[in-house]
Amino acid sequence: KKKDYPMLTIFQGRYGGGKTTSAKILAQMISCTNPKENGDPCCECPACKAIIDETFNMDCIQLDAGQSGNSDVVSIVNDFISKPSIRGNHHKVMIIEEVQQLSSAAKNALLKVTEKPKERIHFILTSMEPLESGGLTSRSVKFYFEEAEQSDIINCMASVLQRTGLFEDKNIIGNSDPVQFWGPLI
């Protein structure tokens, strides 16, 4: 059974924090035509592959607000919501990156779309800057991406090496002490 997903999701945080990657994963979860029992995308259906390969399609598009003119964004959003899904009665997802760069007019046009939500239409927005409260933010599910501490990254990498058996794999480290071998690399 397909889960209910919000019409509007915002991923906010610093550059390189995983916002776009997370947006694509969520888009796959929403778009997947053959999701796993736990809700994960199958990564095999045409909808998933279009997102993975970044070829996208009319049901899932990605737009960089920093690279598009504001009037173009309004036109693309209106065109996106007015056309039916290419797979019939299926979900459509639009990822808009760097939404903080949209003009007030473009943000208001997007806000108008969210005032009268259409079934099976989803917007995933990413932003490196905090968005003004109200409007879009009040109608969205928000996720804040904080910068990871270096020690957390090191511990995570070491944990993965240990779980996968690579930490002490003699084919990799030879006769070296695992800590001395992996320490500088991590």
C-alpha positions in Angstrom: 0.0 0.0 0.0 1.3 3.4 -0.9 2.0 5.7 2.0 0.6 9.2 2.2 3.3 11.8 1.5 3.1 15.5 2.1 2.3 17.8 -0.8 5.2 20.1 0.3 8.5 19.1 1.9 11.4 21.4 2.6 15.0 20.2 3.1 17.1 23.0 4.6 20.8 23.1 5.4 24.3 23.9 4.4 25.9 23.1 1.1 26.9 19.5 0.8 24.6 18.3 3.6 22.6 15.8 1.6 19.5 17.9 0.8 19.4 17.0 -2.9 20.3 13.4 -2.4 17.5 13.2 0.2 15.1 14.9 -2.1 15.8 12.3 -4.8 15.3 9.5 -2.4 12.0 10.9 -1.3 11.0 11.4 -4.9 11.8 7.8 -5.6 9.7 6.7 -2.6 6.8 8.7 -3.8 7.2 7.8 -7.5 8.1 4.1 -7.3 5.6 1.8 -9.0 6.8 -1.3 -7.2 7.8 -0.2 -3.6 9.2 -2.7 -1.2 7.0 -3.8 1.7 8.8 -1.4 4.0 8.1 1.6 1.6 11.6 1.7 0.2 11.8 2.3 -3.6 12.5 -0.7 -5.8 15.2 1.2 -7.7 14.3 -1.0 -10.7 11.1 0.4 -12.1 11.2 3.1 -14.9 10.1 5.8 -12.3 13.0 5.0 -10.0 15.6 4.6 -12.8 14.6 8.0 -14.3 15.5 9.6 -10.9 18.6 7.5 -10.4 19.9 8.3 -13.9 18.8 11.9 -13.6 16.9 11.7 -16.8 13.6 12.3 -15.0 10.3 12.5 -17.0 7.0 14.4 -17.0 6.0 12.8 -13.7 9.2 13.7 -11.8 11.2 16.8 -12.7 14.1 18.6 -11.0 14.5 22.3 -11.3 17.3 24.6 -10.1 15.7 27.9 -9.1 19.1 29.5 -9.2 19.6 28.6 -12.8 16.0 29.4 -14.0 14.3 32.7 -14.5 11.5 33.3 -11.9 8.9 33.6 -14.7 10.1 30.3 -16.1 9.6 28.7 -12.7 6.0 29.9 -12.5 5.3 28.6 -16.0 7.0 25.2 -15.3 5.1 24.7 -12.1 1.8 25.6 -13.7 2.5 23.3 -16.7 3.6 20.5 -14.3 0.4 20.6 -12.2 -1.9 20.9 -15.2 -0.7 17.8 -17.1 -1.9 14.4 -16.1 0.6 11.7 -15.0 2.2 9.7 -17.9 1.4 6.6 -15.9 -2.2 7.3 -15.5 -3.5 8.0 -12.0 0.0 8.1 -10.4 2.0 10.5 -8.2 3.9 13.4 -9.7 6.9 15.0 -8.0 8.8 18.3 -8.6 12.1 19.0 -6.9 12.9 22.7 -6.8 16.5 23.3 -5.6 17.7 26.5 -4.1 14.2 27.8 -3.5 15.6 30.7 -1.5 16.7 32.3 -4.8 13.1 32.6 -6.1 11.6 36.0 -6.3 8.7 36.9 -4.1 6.4 36.6 -7.1 7.6 33.1 -7.9 7.3 32.0 -4.2 3.7 33.5 -4.2 2.8 31.6 -7.3 4.1 28.4 -5.7 2.2 29.3 -2.6 -1.0 29.7 -4.6 -0.6 26.1 -5.9 -0.3 24.8 -2.3 -3.5 26.7 -1.3 -5.6 24.3 -3.4 -3.6 21.1 -3.2 -4.1 18.6 -6.0 -4.1 14.9 -5.2 -0.9 13.1 -6.0 1.1 16.3 -6.7 4.2 16.7 -4.5 6.8 19.4 -4.2 10.2 18.9 -2.6 12.1 22.1 -2.0 15.7 22.5 -1.0 17.2 25.6 0.5 20.6 26.6 1.9 19.1 29.6 3.7 16.3 29.7 6.3 13.0 30.5 4.6 10.7 33.2 5.9 8.1 31.7 8.3 4.5 31.6 7.0 3.4 30.8 3.5 5.4 27.9 2.1 6.9 26.9 5.5 3.6 26.7 7.3 2.3 24.3 4.7 5.3 22.0 4.6 7.0 19.3 6.4 10.5 20.6 7.2 13.8 18.8 7.7 16.9 20.7 8.9 20.3 19.3 7.9 23.0 20.1 10.4 26.7 19.9 9.7 28.1 16.6 10.9 31.0 16.8 13.4 34.3 15.3 12.1 34.3 12.8 15.0 30.8 11.6 14.0 32.0 11.1 10.4 35.1 9.2 11.6 33.1 7.0 13.9 30.5 6.2 11.2 33.2 5.3 8.7 35.0 3.1 11.2 31.7 1.4 12.1 31.0 0.7 8.4 34.5 -0.8 7.9 33.9 -3.1 11.0 30.4 -4.1 10.0 31.4 -5.1 6.5 34.5 -6.9 7.7 36.9 -4.6 5.8 38.5 -3.3 9.0 40.6 -6.4 9.5 40.6 -7.8 6.0 44.2 -9.0 5.3 43.6 -8.7 1.5 43.3 -5.0 2.1 45.5 -4.2 5.0 48.1 -6.9 4.6 50.1 -7.4 7.8 49.5 -3.8 9.0 47.7 -3.0 12.2 44.1 -2.1 11.3 44.1 1.1 13.3 47.4 2.3 11.8 46.3 1.4 8.3 42.8 2.9 8.4 43.5 5.8 10.8 45.1 8.2 8.3 42.7 7.2 5.6 39.6 7.9 7.7 
